[in-house]
Amino acid sequence: MRERLEQLRAEGLEALSRADSEDELREIEVRFLGRNGALTHLLKDLGGLSPEERPEMGKLANEVKAEIAASLESLRLNLKEQAYSLEISGSGFDGSLPGPSGPRGGVHPLTQVLWDLEDLASRMGFAVVDGPEVETEENNFDALNISVDHPARESHDTIWVKGDSQSGGGLCLRTHTSCVQVRALKEHGAPLRVVAPGRVFRQETQDATHDHTFHQMEGLVVDRGVGVPHMLHAMEALLAGLFGRPLETRLRPGYFPFVEPGFELDARCPFCDEGCRICSRTGWIELMPGGLVHPKVLDACGVDSNVFSGYAFGLGLSRVAMLRYGIDDIRWMFSGDLRFLEQFRL
């Protein structure tokens, strides 16, 4: 058995030393190491050896197999390197040419809307500010004049991380980016002109226009002598800049604890003429609520409401993207469906 294994080792290494192509290497691999190869047949004879010889011959057989396999892989690598060297040394080869490129991606519609709004706001004199997504109850509700018994603080509206609306001092996933405005006002005081874009969370029932996770951008201006005309001009300028044209809008009264008076700015629904599921059969889509900052909010943030006034507005980026790109269901935004995302490829 030993002589046959040594002979097989010598034959395999000699065959490899003469091989000069991938096809020959493959043939040698099958002839010596394949399922029906010479070494496989030889190993079947191990069962006929005495118990004393079997372990020794089995070890030798494994050594022969490993040596042939290692030599084969080494030669295969050498052949690939030689082929590559030959290829790049040939005429017409230009090593400075770029390699093949993969498919180009695109900017998500929410990201594009966010970038455009930040650019517009910056050119209008607003600073872009950010804050944590897990927020204190103080910043998310108390400082915004949202009372303890307000339904927005209940667990059917707010996702609580620690505590709840009855415990005090709790933590929640922020339900708006107004809490970022509170942080900015507390830190910098007045005068102040900021926008706060970001992701917010609510216990929403998912449908064509609602999702539990969505994006907002809220604006805040606090200064001396600020009134409703300043707010309307800023809101209309942002929308006109974003859509490239004035939108058909309407202004109606609205209630929000942190502004007084409060307004709703609606835009004409682009998906219908007489009402559809997107606009709740009204023909209008709620787009940008706002109002004059409530004096209690200014006082809670350390700003003298007898000296300063301000306005605030909010903008749902998902709804803006729906209007801008004709998207008829908000759930497409986070579906991960490539058929949807490929429409926004660069």
Backbone torsions as a table, in degrees:
resi	resn	phi	psi	omega
1	MET	NA	-42.3	-179.9
2	ARG	-59.7	-44.7	-178.3
3	GLU	-63.7	-39.9	-179.2
4	ARG	-66.4	-39.5	177.8
5	LEU	-65.3	-42.8	179.1
6	GLU	-65.0	-38.0	178.0
7	GLN	-64.9	-40.1	178.9
8	LEU	-64.7	-38.1	177.6
9	ARG	-61.9	-47.3	-178.3
10	ALA	-64.3	-41.5	-179.4
11	GLU	-65.5	-41.5	-179.1
12	GLY	-65.6	-46.0	-179.7
13	LEU	-66.5	-36.4	178.2
14	GLU	-65.9	-41.5	179.0
15	ALA	-62.9	-38.9	179.0
16	LEU	-67.3	-35.6	-179.2
17	SER	-65.1	-23.0	-179.9
18	ARG	-95.3	-11.4	-176.0
19	ALA	-72.8	137.9	178.9
20	ASP	-138.1	23.5	176.8
21	SER	-153.2	159.7	179.7
22	GLU	-64.9	-35.5	179.1
23	ASP	-63.4	-41.4	179.2
24	GLU	-65.8	-40.8	177.5
25	LEU	-60.8	-42.3	179.3
26	ARG	-63.4	-40.1	179.3
27	GLU	-65.2	-41.3	179.0
28	ILE	-65.8	-39.3	-179.8
29	GLU	-62.0	-44.3	179.5
30	VAL	-66.8	-40.7	-175.8
31	ARG	-66.7	-36.3	-176.1
32	PHE	-102.2	-38.2	-171.7
33	LEU	-113.9	-4.5	-178.3
34	GLY	-69.0	175.8	-177.8
35	ARG	-61.0	-31.1	176.9
36	ASN	-111.1	22.9	-177.7
37	GLY	-77.8	171.9	-175.7
38	ALA	-62.1	-42.2	-178.5
39	LEU	-67.4	-37.8	178.5
40	THR	-62.2	-43.0	178.7
41	HIS	-64.7	-37.7	-178.3
42	LEU	-67.7	-35.9	179.8
43	LEU	-66.3	-26.5	177.5
44	LYS	-64.3	-21.6	-178.9
45	ASP	-83.2	-5.6	-179.6
46	LEU	-61.6	-30.3	-179.0
47	GLY	-63.4	-23.1	-179.6
48	GLY	-85.8	-3.6	-179.6
49	LEU	-82.7	161.6	177.5
50	SER	-70.1	156.6	178.9
51	PRO	-56.4	-28.2	-179.6
52	GLU	-74.8	-36.7	-176.6
53	GLU	-81.8	-27.2	-170.7
54	ARG	-59.6	-47.2	179.9
55	PRO	-63.3	-38.9	-177.9
56	GLU	-66.7	-43.8	-179.2
57	MET	-71.1	-33.4	176.6
58	GLY	-64.1	-40.4	177.9
59	LYS	-64.6	-43.4	179.8
60	LEU	-64.4	-39.6	179.2
61	ALA	-61.8	-41.0	178.5
62	ASN	-65.8	-36.9	177.9
63	GLU	-64.2	-42.9	179.3
64	VAL	-63.3	-44.5	-179.8
65	LYS	-62.4	-44.5	-178.9
66	ALA	-65.1	-38.2	-178.2
67	GLU	-68.0	-44.1	178.8
68	ILE	-64.5	-42.9	-178.9
69	ALA	-64.6	-41.5	179.9
70	ALA	-65.3	-42.5	178.7
71	SER	-64.4	-37.9	-179.9
72	LEU	-64.3	-45.7	-179.2
73	GLU	-66.3	-36.9	178.2
74	SER	-63.6	-43.7	178.9
75	LEU	-66.9	-37.0	179.6
76	ARG	-63.3	-41.3	178.1
77	LEU	-64.8	-41.9	178.8
78	ASN	-61.7	-41.4	179.9
79	LEU	-63.8	-38.7	178.9
80	LYS	-65.7	-41.7	178.8
81	GLU	-64.2	-39.3	178.1
82	GLN	-65.1	-40.7	-179.7
83	ALA	-64.8	-39.8	179.3
84	TYR	-66.6	-43.2	179.0
85	SER	-61.5	-39.0	179.1
86	LEU	-66.8	-38.0	-178.0
87	GLU	-66.1	-45.2	-175.6
88	ILE	-79.0	-12.3	178.2
89	SER	-93.3	-4.3	-177.4
90	GLY	-75.0	165.2	179.9
91	SER	-69.7	145.2	178.7
92	GLY	87.0	-3.0	-179.8
93	PHE	-83.1	131.4	178.9
94	ASP	-124.9	102.5	-177.6
95	GLY	-68.1	-11.3	-180.0
96	SER	-86.8	-9.6	179.4
97	LEU	-68.5	141.9	178.1
98	PRO	-68.8	150.2	177.6
99	GLY	-74.5	178.6	179.4
100	PRO	-64.5	138.7	-178.8
101	SER	-102.0	149.1	177.7
102	GLY	-80.4	178.7	179.1
103	PRO	-65.8	142.5	-179.4
104	ARG	-81.9	140.0	178.0
105	GLY	-89.1	-169.5	178.9
106	GLY	-144.6	168.3	178.9
107	VAL	-87.1	130.4	178.3
108	HIS	-59.5	142.0	-176.8
109	PRO	-57.4	-34.9	177.3
110	LEU	-65.4	-41.3	179.2
111	THR	-64.2	-41.2	-179.3
112	GLN	-65.1	-42.4	177.8
113	VAL	-62.5	-42.0	179.5
114	LEU	-61.8	-47.5	179.8
115	TRP	-59.7	-44.1	-177.6
116	ASP	-66.5	-40.9	179.5
117	LEU	-67.1	-41.0	177.4
118	GLU	-61.9	-39.7	178.5
119	ASP	-65.3	-45.3	179.4
120	LEU	-62.3	-46.3	-178.4
121	ALA	-63.7	-39.0	179.5
122	SER	-62.8	-40.5	179.2
123	ARG	-70.3	-19.4	176.4
124	MET	-90.0	2.8	175.9
125	GLY	96.4	9.2	179.3
126	PHE	-88.2	143.0	169.7
127	ALA	-91.9	142.2	178.9
128	VAL	-92.9	122.2	-178.0
129	VAL	-122.6	159.9	-176.8
130	ASP	-138.5	163.9	179.0
131	GLY	-157.0	177.3	-176.1
132	PRO	-72.3	152.3	178.2
133	GLU	-83.5	-24.7	171.0
134	VAL	-95.3	117.0	-169.2
135	GLU	-120.7	157.3	176.8
136	THR	-77.2	154.3	177.0
137	GLU	-62.3	-33.7	179.3
138	GLU	-60.1	-51.3	-177.0
139	ASN	-74.4	-33.9	-174.6
140	ASN	-80.2	-28.7	-176.2
141	PHE	-129.8	-56.7	-169.7
142	ASP	-59.5	-49.8	-177.4
143	ALA	-68.2	-13.9	-179.3
144	LEU	-100.8	17.3	175.7
145	ASN	63.3	28.8	176.7
146	ILE	-95.5	110.8	-171.4
147	SER	-65.0	162.2	-177.2
148	VAL	-62.0	-32.6	-177.5
149	ASP	-94.7	11.4	-180.0
150	HIS	-69.7	136.0	-177.5
151	PRO	-61.4	-22.5	179.4
152	ALA	-63.5	-22.1	-178.0
153	ARG	-86.5	-8.0	-178.5
154	GLU	-74.2	158.5	-176.3
155	SER	-67.5	-16.5	176.7
156	HIS	-79.0	-7.8	175.7
157	ASP	-115.6	-37.3	-172.6
158	THR	-112.3	140.9	176.6
159	ILE	-93.9	104.4	-177.4
160	TRP	-86.1	134.1	177.6
161	VAL	-96.1	-36.9	179.0
162	LYS	-144.7	128.4	-179.1
163	GLY	73.6	-166.0	177.1
164	ASP	-156.6	-171.3	-174.2
165	SER	-67.9	-15.3	-179.3
166	GLN	-96.4	-14.9	-172.6
167	SER	-87.1	-33.9	-174.8
168	GLY	78.6	144.8	179.0
169	GLY	68.4	23.7	-177.0
170	GLY	-83.0	173.6	174.2
171	LEU	-121.8	141.7	179.6
172	CYS	-143.3	162.6	167.8
173	LEU	-72.4	126.8	-172.4
174	ARG	-56.6	136.9	-178.9
175	THR	-94.4	-6.6	177.2
176	HIS	-162.4	170.8	175.8
177	THR	-96.7	12.5	174.1
178	SER	-61.5	-29.7	178.9
179	CYS	-64.9	-26.8	175.4
180	VAL	-70.1	-36.9	175.7
181	GLN	-63.2	-40.4	177.4
182	VAL	-60.0	-46.1	179.2
183	ARG	-60.7	-43.7	-178.9
184	ALA	-64.6	-40.3	-178.7
185	LEU	-69.2	-38.8	177.6
186	LYS	-65.5	-36.9	-175.5
187	GLU	-81.5	-41.5	-172.0
188	HIS	-106.0	-19.7	-178.1
189	GLY	70.5	-163.5	-178.4
190	ALA	-113.6	152.2	2.0
191	PRO	-73.6	156.0	-175.7
192	LEU	-150.1	141.1	177.0
193	ARG	-143.5	102.8	-174.8
194	VAL	-136.8	155.8	165.2
195	VAL	-122.7	145.0	-176.6
196	ALA	-127.8	94.5	176.4
197	PRO	-87.5	155.2	175.7
198	GLY	163.3	176.7	-177.8
199	ARG	-89.8	137.6	179.6
200	VAL	-131.0	166.1	-170.2
201	PHE	-138.3	136.6	175.6
202	ARG	-147.1	156.0	177.3
203	GLN	-80.2	74.7	-177.0
204	GLU	-100.2	146.8	169.2
205	THR	-79.8	124.2	-174.9
206	GLN	-72.6	128.0	172.7
207	ASP	-149.6	-163.2	-172.6
208	ALA	-64.6	-23.9	-176.8
209	THR	-123.5	5.6	-179.0
210	HIS	-134.0	145.6	176.5
211	ASP	-149.4	155.9	-178.6
212	HIS	-73.5	-19.8	177.7
213	THR	-126.9	125.0	-179.7
214	PHE	-151.2	175.9	-174.9
215	HIS	-117.1	140.8	178.0
216	GLN	-127.6	162.2	162.3
217	MET	-137.0	120.7	-179.7
218	GLU	-112.7	143.8	-180.0
219	GLY	-116.3	148.6	179.1
220	LEU	-142.4	129.7	173.4
221	VAL	-127.2	125.5	176.5
222	VAL	-129.2	124.5	-179.5
223	ASP	-165.4	-177.4	176.0
224	ARG	-80.1	133.8	173.3
225	GLY	73.8	24.1	180.0
226	VAL	-82.3	134.9	-178.9
227	GLY	-138.2	-173.5	-177.1
228	VAL	-61.2	-42.2	179.6
229	PRO	-57.3	-37.2	177.9
230	HIS	-63.5	-41.7	179.7
231	MET	-63.1	-47.6	-178.7
232	LEU	-61.6	-41.9	-179.9
233	HIS	-62.0	-44.4	-179.1
234	ALA	-65.1	-43.8	-179.5
235	MET	-63.1	-46.9	-178.7
236	GLU	-67.5	-35.9	179.0
237	ALA	-66.6	-40.0	178.2
238	LEU	-62.9	-47.1	-178.2
239	LEU	-66.1	-41.7	179.2
240	ALA	-63.9	-39.8	178.6
241	GLY	-67.8	-35.6	-178.2
242	LEU	-72.4	-40.5	-176.2
243	PHE	-96.1	-6.5	178.9
244	GLY	76.0	9.9	179.8
245	ARG	-166.1	156.5	174.8
246	PRO	-66.1	136.2	176.6
247	LEU	-90.4	152.9	171.2
248	GLU	-77.3	114.1	-174.8
249	THR	-128.7	166.6	172.4
250	ARG	-140.7	149.3	180.0
251	LEU	-115.6	129.9	179.1
252	ARG	-137.5	158.8	179.9
253	PRO	-64.4	148.5	176.8
254	GLY	-150.8	151.6	-178.1
255	TYR	-108.8	126.8	171.5
256	PHE	-141.0	133.2	-174.1
257	PRO	-61.0	-24.2	-172.9
258	PHE	-95.6	0.2	175.2
259	VAL	-131.5	153.4	177.1
260	GLU	-160.0	110.9	-0.5
261	PRO	-76.7	164.7	178.4
262	GLY	-115.8	152.7	-176.7
263	PHE	-137.4	158.9	170.2
264	GLU	-120.3	125.5	174.3
265	LEU	-104.1	115.0	-179.0
266	ASP	-105.1	151.3	176.1
267	ALA	-115.5	147.4	179.3
268	ARG	-61.8	132.6	-179.0
269	CYS	-65.7	127.1	-179.1
270	PRO	-85.3	-2.2	-173.5
271	PHE	-100.9	-6.7	-176.3
272	CYS	-154.1	171.9	175.2
273	ASP	-109.8	-30.2	-174.2
274	GLU	-123.8	4.5	179.9
275	GLY	120.7	136.9	178.8
276	CYS	-147.0	-177.4	-177.8
277	ARG	-68.6	-24.3	-179.5
278	ILE	-68.4	-41.3	-177.5
279	CYS	-101.2	14.8	-179.5
280	SER	56.7	36.9	175.9
281	ARG	65.0	21.8	-179.0
282	THR	-103.7	-21.3	-175.3
283	GLY	86.7	-1.0	-178.2
284	TRP	-132.0	148.7	176.8
285	ILE	-118.1	124.3	177.5
286	GLU	-63.4	121.6	-169.3
287	LEU	-121.6	-45.5	-171.5
288	MET	-144.9	89.2	173.7
289	PRO	-73.7	155.1	179.7
290	GLY	-171.3	-176.1	178.8
291	GLY	166.2	-180.0	176.8
292	LEU	-82.2	134.6	-175.0
293	VAL	-59.9	130.8	-179.9
294	HIS	-64.4	137.1	179.2
295	PRO	-55.4	-32.3	179.7
296	LYS	-65.6	-31.1	177.2
297	VAL	-68.6	-44.3	178.2
298	LEU	-61.1	-45.2	-179.4
299	ASP	-64.4	-38.7	-179.7
300	ALA	-66.3	-25.0	-179.7
301	CYS	-97.2	9.8	176.5
302	GLY	81.3	20.9	179.6
303	VAL	-110.5	131.9	-178.0
304	ASP	-71.4	110.8	-177.9
305	SER	-73.1	-10.8	175.2
306	ASN	-80.8	-16.6	-178.5
307	VAL	-106.3	-41.8	-173.6
308	PHE	-111.5	150.6	170.7
309	SER	-134.6	173.6	-178.4
310	GLY	-168.1	172.4	173.1
311	TYR	-131.6	155.4	178.5
312	ALA	-137.7	149.8	176.9
313	PHE	-146.3	158.5	178.6
314	GLY	-131.0	153.4	-176.4
315	LEU	-142.4	121.9	175.5
316	GLY	-81.9	112.6	-174.3
317	LEU	-66.4	-32.7	179.9
318	SER	-64.0	-42.4	-179.7
319	ARG	-70.0	-35.8	175.6
320	VAL	-62.2	-44.0	178.6
321	ALA	-62.3	-38.1	178.1
322	MET	-61.5	-45.3	178.9
323	LEU	-65.8	-42.3	-173.5
324	ARG	-70.0	-39.3	-173.3
325	TYR	-109.6	3.5	178.7
326	GLY	69.8	35.7	178.8
327	ILE	-87.0	123.8	-170.7
328	ASP	-97.1	5.2	179.5
329	ASP	-152.0	121.3	-176.1
330	ILE	-63.6	-23.0	-177.6
331	ARG	-69.5	-16.2	175.1
332	TRP	-63.7	-28.1	-172.7
333	MET	-57.6	-39.2	-177.0
334	PHE	-116.9	21.9	-178.4
335	SER	-73.5	-25.9	-174.7
336	GLY	71.8	10.0	-178.6
337	ASP	-75.8	119.1	-177.6
338	LEU	-64.7	-27.4	178.1
339	ARG	-63.6	-33.7	176.1
340	PHE	-76.0	-47.6	-174.4
341	LEU	-67.6	-32.0	-178.7
342	GLU	-65.4	-18.8	177.8
343	GLN	-70.3	-14.4	-178.4
344	PHE	-111.6	18.8	179.2
345	ARG	-66.3	143.6	-180.0
346	LEU	-63.6	NA	NA
